[in-house]
């Protein structure tokens, strides 16, 4: 097994650091934003991207070392598909349970 080239090391490190930063921003948004609908953007947008970048870095590293099995790809696809769907269902449930969450009605012309 040959060592990874420097550019590939830098790419994997950049993906891991940016993924960690996105996950940090998502968790900060979850903890600090004021209401439910604002809080929902943290984990569904930023954290999903952070997890995706970390998993892409893992795919590159394992592919270079000859141990890639495709599990990271399946996890990435699962996260990218289920996060928006679960966020949509949470928003629909919040709108049904609390009328203040509903968007304003447009006046009919």
C-alpha positions as CSV (number, residue, x, y, z in Angstrom):
1,X,0.0,0.0,0.0
2,X,1.5,3.3,-1.1
3,X,1.1,6.5,1.1
4,X,-1.5,9.0,0.1
5,X,-0.3,12.0,-2.0
6,X,-0.2,15.3,-0.2
7,X,-3.0,16.8,-2.3
8,X,-5.3,13.9,-1.3
9,X,-4.4,14.3,2.4
10,X,-5.2,18.0,2.1
11,X,-8.5,17.3,0.4
12,X,-9.6,14.7,3.1
13,X,-8.5,17.1,5.9
14,X,-10.4,20.0,4.3
15,X,-13.5,17.9,3.9
16,X,-13.3,16.7,7.5
17,X,-12.7,20.2,8.9
18,X,-15.5,21.8,6.8
19,X,-17.8,19.0,7.8
20,X,-17.1,19.5,11.4
21,X,-17.6,23.3,11.1
22,X,-21.0,22.7,9.3
23,X,-22.0,20.3,12.1
24,X,-21.0,22.8,14.7
25,X,-23.0,25.6,13.1
26,X,-26.0,23.2,12.8
27,X,-25.8,22.3,16.5
28,X,-25.3,25.9,17.5
29,X,-28.5,26.8,15.5
30,X,-30.4,24.0,17.2
31,X,-29.4,25.3,20.6
32,X,-29.6,29.0,20.2
33,X,-32.4,29.9,17.7
34,X,-35.7,31.1,19.2
35,X,-38.6,29.1,17.9
36,X,-39.2,25.6,16.5
37,X,-39.3,26.5,12.8
38,X,-36.0,28.4,13.0
39,X,-34.4,25.7,15.1
40,X,-35.3,23.1,12.5
41,X,-33.0,24.6,9.9
42,X,-29.9,23.9,12.0
43,X,-29.9,20.1,11.9
44,X,-31.6,19.7,8.6
45,X,-29.4,22.0,6.5
46,X,-26.0,22.6,8.1
47,X,-25.6,19.3,10.0
48,X,-26.7,17.3,7.0
49,X,-24.1,19.0,4.9
50,X,-21.5,18.5,7.6
51,X,-22.3,14.8,7.9
52,X,-22.2,14.4,4.1
53,X,-18.8,16.1,3.9
54,X,-17.3,13.9,6.6
55,X,-18.7,10.8,4.9
56,X,-17.2,11.8,1.6
57,X,-13.9,12.3,3.2
58,X,-14.2,8.8,4.7
59,X,-15.1,7.4,1.3
60,X,-12.0,8.9,-0.3
61,X,-9.7,7.7,2.5
62,X,-11.0,4.1,2.5
63,X,-11.0,4.0,-1.3
64,X,-7.4,4.9,-1.4
65,X,-6.4,2.3,1.1
66,X,-8.4,-0.4,-0.7
67,X,-11.0,-1.0,2.0
68,X,-14.0,0.8,0.5
69,X,-17.2,-1.2,0.8
70,X,-19.9,1.3,-0.2
71,X,-21.3,1.7,3.3
72,X,-20.4,5.4,3.5
73,X,-22.2,6.0,0.2
74,X,-25.4,4.2,1.5
75,X,-25.3,6.2,4.7
76,X,-24.8,9.5,2.8
77,X,-27.7,8.7,0.5
78,X,-29.9,7.7,3.5
79,X,-29.1,10.9,5.4
80,X,-29.6,13.1,2.4
81,X,-33.0,11.5,1.7
82,X,-34.4,11.2,5.2
83,X,-33.4,14.6,6.6
84,X,-35.5,16.7,4.3
85,X,-38.5,14.3,4.6
86,X,-38.4,14.2,8.4
87,X,-38.0,18.0,8.5
88,X,-41.0,18.4,6.2
89,X,-43.1,16.1,8.4
90,X,-42.1,17.9,11.5
91,X,-43.1,21.3,10.0
92,X,-46.4,19.8,8.9
93,X,-47.1,18.5,12.4
94,X,-46.1,21.8,14.0
95,X,-48.5,23.7,11.6
96,X,-51.4,21.3,12.5
97,X,-50.8,21.5,16.2
98,X,-50.2,25.3,16.4
99,X,-51.9,27.7,14.1
100,X,-49.3,30.4,14.8
101,X,-46.7,28.3,12.8
102,X,-48.8,28.4,9.6
103,X,-47.7,30.8,6.9
104,X,-50.0,33.9,6.4
105,X,-52.8,33.5,4.0
106,X,-52.7,35.4,0.7
107,X,-55.6,37.7,0.1
108,X,-57.9,36.6,-2.6
109,X,-58.1,38.9,-5.6
